[in-house]
Amino acid sequence: MRRPGVIVRRVLIAALVTAAIAVTAVLALDRLDPGPAQPIPFSHRIHAGAKQISCFFCHPYAGSSANAGIPPVDKCLLCHRVIASHFAPIHKIQEYSDRKKGIPWVRVYQLPDFVHFNHQVHIAAGRDCGDCHGDVKAMDRIKPPRTINMDFCTACHRKNDVSVDCYICHY
């Protein structure tokens, strides 16, 4: 007859091994599908994570308008005229600036035309960007961590005691 302590240890070890396999699988899938390729390789993991640059530095309108905004090329060059200026992708940023063209970033989040989402309202209510966008600080390329749809939004509204009346998002 086995002692209960031995059984508990074996169950815990099996659970840890299963969890490790699951985490490894998720990380492997993330590498296989890291999100859309962009014209300039931009790592949110480095900028928002390691360098701790606020979301609002590059997306300055999130707190004051419906649209969070995409930074103009010259915003990138505020730092990159000096930092990592020898790096080939930075040369591409400089080329866009010289031609007075914006970087044609590939859109990651797209809501239907009949849905009106306002970043300002959510930021003012104390929502964190990660509530919808996931752990951006750990992502090189942005990819939605979940499907952003009506079920996701209404679940969050209910959880936070916010109206789910149609006119809130459909106007």
ROSETOR-297181 format. One line per field, with one value per residue: residue in one letter; residue number from 1; x, y, z of N, C-alpha, C in turn. Coordinates in steps of 0.02 Angstrom, whole numbers, plus 50000, padded with zeros to 5 digits. Example, Ala and Ser with C-alpha at 12.3 -4.5 7.8 and 13.67 -1.06 7.14 Angstrom:
<recs>
kevex [A; S]
lolum [1; 2]
neast [50660; 50642]
nnorth [49716; 49888]
nup [50390; 50354]
caeast [50615; 50684]
canorth [49775; 49947]
caup [50390; 50357]
ceast [50660; 50645]
cnorth [49835; 50002]
cup [50390; 50394]
</recs>
This chain:
<recs>
kevex [M; R; R; P; G; V; I; V; R; R; V; L; I; A; A; L; V; T; A; A; I; A; V; T; A; V; L; A; L; D; R; L; D; P; G; P; A; Q; P; I; P; F; S; H; R; I; H; A; G; A; K; Q; I; S; C; F; F; C; H; P; Y; A; G; S; S; A; N; A; G; I; P; P; V; D; K; C; L; L; C; H; R; V; I; A; S; H; F; A; P; I; H; K; I; Q; E; Y; S; D; R; K; K; G; I; P; W; V; R; V; Y; Q; L; P; D; F; V; H; F; N; H; Q; V; H; I; A; A; G; R; D; C; G; D; C; H; G; D; V; K; A; M; D; R; I; K; P; P; R; T; I; N; M; D; F; C; T; A; C; H; R; K; N; D; V; S; V; D; C; Y; I; C; H; Y]
lolum [1; 2; 3; 4; 5; 6; 7; 8; 9; 10; 11; 12; 13; 14; 15; 16; 17; 18; 19; 20; 21; 22; 23; 24; 25; 26; 27; 28; 29; 30; 31; 32; 33; 34; 35; 36; 37; 38; 39; 40; 41; 42; 43; 44; 45; 46; 47; 48; 49; 50; 51; 52; 53; 54; 55; 56; 57; 58; 59; 60; 61; 62; 63; 64; 65; 66; 67; 68; 69; 70; 71; 72; 73; 74; 75; 76; 77; 78; 79; 80; 81; 82; 83; 84; 85; 86; 87; 88; 89; 90; 91; 92; 93; 94; 95; 96; 97; 98; 99; 100; 101; 102; 103; 104; 105; 106; 107; 108; 109; 110; 111; 112; 113; 114; 115; 116; 117; 118; 119; 120; 121; 122; 123; 124; 125; 126; 127; 128; 129; 130; 131; 132; 133; 134; 135; 136; 137; 138; 139; 140; 141; 142; 143; 144; 145; 146; 147; 148; 149; 150; 151; 152; 153; 154; 155; 156; 157; 158; 159; 160; 161; 162; 163; 164; 165; 166; 167; 168; 169; 170; 171]
neast [50042; 50027; 50092; 49997; 50065; 50160; 50080; 50017; 50129; 50166; 50054; 50061; 50184; 50151; 50053; 50130; 50219; 50127; 50078; 50196; 50217; 50103; 50126; 50243; 50192; 50102; 50191; 50266; 50168; 50143; 50262; 50249; 50138; 50152; 50081; 50035; 50157; 50255; 50298; 50412; 50514; 50452; 50467; 50361; 50389; 50520; 50514; 50396; 50405; 50547; 50610; 50514; 50428; 50290; 50125; 50056; 50151; 50180; 50053; 49968; 49838; 49748; 49697; 49623; 49539; 49432; 49509; 49663; 49779; 49920; 50094; 50179; 50311; 50419; 50410; 50464; 50593; 50632; 50699; 50774; 50862; 50977; 50986; 51023; 51044; 51118; 51059; 50980; 50834; 50805; 50861; 50768; 50658; 50707; 50713; 50575; 50541; 50621; 50559; 50442; 50334; 50213; 50236; 50179; 50094; 50029; 49864; 49805; 49698; 49528; 49371; 49198; 49109; 48990; 49011; 49060; 49197; 49273; 49423; 49458; 49351; 49361; 49491; 49476; 49388; 49471; 49517; 49642; 49760; 49798; 49687; 49610; 49705; 49796; 49951; 50049; 50177; 50252; 50255; 50330; 50285; 50125; 49980; 49810; 49759; 49643; 49480; 49405; 49249; 49069; 49025; 49140; 49152; 49027; 49031; 49135; 49079; 48969; 49036; 49098; 48993; 48933; 48829; 48745; 48665; 48610; 48638; 48754; 48869; 48831; 48797]
nnorth [49941; 50110; 50261; 50406; 50530; 50504; 50480; 50605; 50684; 50629; 50660; 50800; 50819; 50767; 50859; 50977; 50944; 50929; 51061; 51128; 51074; 51123; 51263; 51271; 51228; 51332; 51440; 51394; 51393; 51529; 51574; 51516; 51582; 51732; 51850; 51980; 52016; 52162; 52316; 52371; 52293; 52293; 52285; 52263; 52201; 52238; 52382; 52422; 52329; 52288; 52416; 52493; 52591; 52693; 52650; 52761; 52848; 52815; 52797; 52918; 52971; 52891; 52920; 53033; 53030; 52939; 52857; 52774; 52804; 52802; 52813; 52952; 52947; 53028; 53025; 52902; 52929; 53020; 52955; 52861; 52926; 52930; 52815; 52650; 52683; 52633; 52515; 52417; 52418; 52542; 52628; 52613; 52676; 52806; 52829; 52831; 52947; 53042; 53041; 53094; 53013; 52908; 52761; 52612; 52530; 52369; 52339; 52275; 52258; 52257; 52320; 52293; 52408; 52448; 52453; 52553; 52596; 52674; 52729; 52828; 52836; 52712; 52715; 52824; 52764; 52684; 52567; 52452; 52446; 52317; 52241; 52220; 52209; 52116; 52045; 52148; 52190; 52077; 52037; 52023; 52045; 52113; 52027; 51988; 51928; 51866; 51841; 51987; 52027; 52043; 51962; 51957; 52093; 52124; 52036; 52091; 52218; 52179; 52118; 52229; 52306; 52391; 52469; 52367; 52405; 52423; 52546; 52593; 52546; 52539; 52655]
nup [50000; 49957; 50026; 50071; 50053; 49953; 49842; 49829; 49799; 49675; 49598; 49602; 49535; 49410; 49374; 49367; 49263; 49159; 49153; 49116; 48989; 48925; 48931; 48855; 48732; 48702; 48691; 48582; 48482; 48477; 48422; 48297; 48247; 48257; 48240; 48122; 47995; 47991; 47906; 47959; 48074; 48229; 48401; 48530; 48648; 48677; 48676; 48755; 48857; 48905; 48897; 48957; 48903; 48900; 48843; 48800; 48751; 48619; 48571; 48582; 48584; 48647; 48774; 48751; 48643; 48527; 48449; 48468; 48400; 48288; 48296; 48219; 48096; 48133; 48272; 48306; 48270; 48364; 48465; 48392; 48307; 48371; 48457; 48421; 48287; 48184; 48149; 48026; 48004; 48062; 47973; 47871; 47930; 47934; 47797; 47764; 47832; 47766; 47642; 47680; 47713; 47792; 47893; 47826; 47921; 47960; 47995; 48148; 48237; 48201; 48197; 48159; 48049; 48108; 48242; 48375; 48456; 48592; 48643; 48737; 48830; 48893; 48948; 49035; 49123; 49192; 49137; 49089; 48956; 48925; 48958; 48846; 48744; 48786; 48852; 48802; 48828; 48824; 48695; 48536; 48400; 48378; 48417; 48425; 48581; 48603; 48534; 48487; 48510; 48512; 48619; 48701; 48735; 48797; 48905; 48980; 49006; 49086; 49193; 49248; 49285; 49187; 49068; 48947; 48847; 48680; 48612; 48671; 48608; 48476; 48371]
caeast [50000; 50066; 50076; 49962; 50114; 50191; 50029; 50009; 50189; 50162; 50001; 50088; 50235; 50115; 50021; 50182; 50242; 50073; 50078; 50256; 50204; 50053; 50159; 50288; 50151; 50076; 50248; 50283; 50116; 50153; 50317; 50224; 50090; 50167; 50045; 50054; 50222; 50249; 50349; 50471; 50507; 50446; 50456; 50330; 50423; 50579; 50496; 50349; 50427; 50614; 50624; 50459; 50398; 50217; 50083; 50034; 50204; 50171; 49981; 49952; 49769; 49705; 49664; 49587; 49496; 49408; 49563; 49726; 49829; 49983; 50143; 50210; 50379; 50466; 50408; 50514; 50660; 50652; 50750; 50816; 50915; 51037; 50985; 51022; 51038; 51153; 51017; 50950; 50764; 50803; 50874; 50703; 50618; 50734; 50692; 50505; 50542; 50649; 50508; 50382; 50281; 50202; 50251; 50116; 50085; 49974; 49816; 49798; 49630; 49478; 49303; 49150; 49089; 48932; 49033; 49098; 49237; 49306; 49478; 49457; 49302; 49387; 49549; 49448; 49356; 49522; 49535; 49711; 49765; 49804; 49622; 49589; 49762; 49838; 50015; 50087; 50247; 50285; 50247; 50370; 50234; 50059; 49926; 49756; 49761; 49576; 49436; 49368; 49183; 49016; 49025; 49196; 49137; 48970; 49054; 49174; 49032; 48931; 49083; 49114; 48930; 48924; 48771; 48751; 48615; 48637; 48662; 48819; 48921; 48804; 48764]
canorth [50000; 50171; 50313; 50463; 50581; 50484; 50490; 50677; 50708; 50606; 50699; 50867; 50816; 50758; 50923; 51024; 50923; 50947; 51134; 51147; 51055; 51170; 51328; 51262; 51225; 51399; 51480; 51370; 51417; 51600; 51583; 51496; 51632; 51788; 51910; 52000; 52047; 52233; 52342; 52382; 52249; 52331; 52240; 52291; 52170; 52279; 52451; 52428; 52284; 52300; 52489; 52520; 52650; 52692; 52643; 52828; 52884; 52802; 52800; 52974; 52993; 52842; 52950; 53094; 53023; 52872; 52819; 52777; 52835; 52769; 52867; 52974; 52923; 53069; 53004; 52848; 52958; 53058; 52914; 52821; 52964; 52916; 52747; 52597; 52715; 52592; 52456; 52424; 52442; 52613; 52662; 52615; 52729; 52870; 52836; 52853; 53016; 53082; 53045; 53123; 52962; 52868; 52690; 52578; 52475; 52323; 52344; 52213; 52256; 52285; 52310; 52308; 52478; 52463; 52454; 52613; 52587; 52736; 52717; 52879; 52817; 52654; 52738; 52865; 52719; 52647; 52504; 52446; 52427; 52244; 52208; 52199; 52195; 52063; 52063; 52177; 52195; 52013; 52022; 52058; 52068; 52114; 51984; 51987; 51869; 51838; 51871; 52045; 52025; 52067; 51921; 51980; 52160; 52123; 52002; 52141; 52267; 52149; 52108; 52294; 52341; 52443; 52455; 52328; 52429; 52424; 52611; 52607; 52532; 52541; 52720]
caup [50000; 49951; 50074; 50039; 50034; 49890; 49790; 49820; 49763; 49605; 49565; 49593; 49483; 49347; 49358; 49346; 49197; 49112; 49146; 49078; 48919; 48899; 48921; 48798; 48672; 48688; 48667; 48515; 48437; 48470; 48374; 48232; 48226; 48301; 48221; 48053; 47982; 47982; 47860; 48001; 48133; 48291; 48458; 48590; 48705; 48694; 48691; 48812; 48910; 48931; 48904; 48996; 48872; 48909; 48784; 48780; 48716; 48547; 48556; 48627; 48583; 48680; 48831; 48735; 48583; 48514; 48416; 48506; 48357; 48270; 48298; 48157; 48087; 48172; 48342; 48311; 48263; 48424; 48499; 48348; 48272; 48411; 48483; 48370; 48222; 48134; 48137; 47960; 48006; 48079; 47909; 47835; 47961; 47910; 47727; 47765; 47854; 47712; 47589; 47711; 47708; 47852; 47887; 47811; 47969; 47946; 48050; 48186; 48265; 48155; 48219; 48105; 48044; 48150; 48312; 48392; 48517; 48610; 48690; 48789; 48881; 48930; 48987; 49089; 49171; 49227; 49104; 49067; 48885; 48923; 48965; 48778; 48700; 48814; 48881; 48747; 48849; 48811; 48623; 48486; 48354; 48410; 48392; 48475; 48623; 48605; 48484; 48512; 48479; 48557; 48681; 48742; 48761; 48844; 48966; 49017; 49031; 49141; 49249; 49276; 49297; 49136; 49026; 48885; 48800; 48611; 48592; 48701; 48558; 48408; 48360]
ceast [50044; 50043; 50044; 50011; 50147; 50142; 50021; 50069; 50186; 50109; 50027; 50141; 50201; 50082; 50072; 50209; 50190; 50071; 50137; 50247; 50155; 50085; 50205; 50249; 50124; 50132; 50268; 50232; 50124; 50210; 50294; 50176; 50099; 50127; 50070; 50123; 50210; 50306; 50415; 50463; 50509; 50429; 50425; 50364; 50483; 50557; 50452; 50372; 50494; 50629; 50570; 50432; 50323; 50181; 50067; 50089; 50195; 50098; 49950; 49879; 49722; 49666; 49621; 49543; 49474; 49464; 49628; 49781; 49890; 50035; 50168; 50283; 50428; 50465; 50459; 50584; 50680; 50707; 50800; 50861; 50981; 51041; 50977; 51017; 51073; 51112; 50978; 50876; 50758; 50818; 50809; 50658; 50641; 50714; 50619; 50502; 50567; 50599; 50443; 50321; 50275; 50221; 50184; 50106; 50024; 49927; 49806; 49727; 49583; 49409; 49256; 49130; 49031; 48948; 49075; 49132; 49274; 49360; 49473; 49411; 49329; 49447; 49524; 49415; 49407; 49541; 49608; 49712; 49765; 49739; 49597; 49647; 49808; 49904; 50062; 50162; 50286; 50284; 50298; 50322; 50167; 50013; 49872; 49759; 49694; 49536; 49398; 49302; 49132; 49015; 49080; 49178; 49080; 48989; 49093; 49127; 48993; 48975; 49097; 49052; 48920; 48866; 48789; 48696; 48647; 48670; 48730; 48874; 48897; 48764; 48787]
cnorth [50062; 50221; 50372; 50518; 50567; 50497; 50565; 50706; 50690; 50646; 50770; 50869; 50809; 50823; 50974; 51007; 50942; 51022; 51157; 51131; 51104; 51238; 51325; 51261; 51294; 51443; 51459; 51395; 51492; 51615; 51565; 51548; 51694; 51852; 51932; 52031; 52121; 52258; 52357; 52334; 52290; 52283; 52279; 52263; 52213; 52349; 52458; 52386; 52304; 52374; 52526; 52586; 52642; 52684; 52712; 52868; 52876; 52807; 52856; 52993; 52946; 52874; 53010; 53089; 52950; 52827; 52828; 52810; 52792; 52824; 52887; 52950; 52963; 53054; 52949; 52878; 53003; 53020; 52885; 52861; 52949; 52842; 52697; 52624; 52677; 52530; 52466; 52446; 52516; 52654; 52666; 52669; 52797; 52882; 52859; 52927; 53062; 53093; 53077; 53077; 52928; 52796; 52653; 52517; 52433; 52325; 52276; 52204; 52290; 52268; 52325; 52382; 52496; 52462; 52516; 52602; 52652; 52722; 52764; 52859; 52760; 52672; 52779; 52822; 52675; 52580; 52507; 52423; 52350; 52207; 52182; 52175; 52141; 52090; 52087; 52180; 52132; 51994; 52059; 52088; 52063; 52065; 51982; 51922; 51833; 51870; 51928; 52046; 52046; 52027; 51944; 52047; 52159; 52087; 52052; 52194; 52240; 52142; 52174; 52338; 52402; 52421; 52412; 52347; 52438; 52490; 52629; 52598; 52538; 52606; 52751]
cup [50000; 50004; 50038; 50016; 49967; 49832; 49776; 49781; 49689; 49566; 49552; 49538; 49415; 49325; 49335; 49277; 49144; 49100; 49105; 49004; 48888; 48885; 48861; 48733; 48653; 48661; 48596; 48465; 48425; 48421; 48304; 48204; 48269; 48287; 48152; 48049; 47968; 47936; 47895; 48060; 48197; 48348; 48516; 48653; 48726; 48716; 48753; 48871; 48939; 48944; 48943; 48969; 48876; 48842; 48755; 48746; 48640; 48525; 48598; 48631; 48620; 48738; 48814; 48673; 48576; 48488; 48455; 48466; 48345; 48267; 48229; 48156; 48131; 48246; 48354; 48312; 48321; 48461; 48449; 48301; 48306; 48431; 48426; 48299; 48166; 48112; 48072; 47961; 48023; 48016; 47869; 47864; 47937; 47837; 47722; 47784; 47799; 47656; 47614; 47702; 47776; 47840; 47877; 47857; 47949; 48007; 48082; 48212; 48216; 48182; 48160; 48106; 48091; 48225; 48323; 48459; 48530; 48662; 48750; 48847; 48924; 48973; 49047; 49143; 49208; 49196; 49083; 48995; 48878; 48931; 48898; 48736; 48727; 48840; 48825; 48764; 48837; 48737; 48581; 48435; 48389; 48375; 48445; 48515; 48627; 48549; 48517; 48474; 48531; 48622; 48728; 48776; 48812; 48909; 49010; 49046; 49091; 49203; 49285; 49287; 49252; 49092; 48965; 48836; 48731; 48593; 48621; 48649; 48486; 48401; 48296]
</recs>
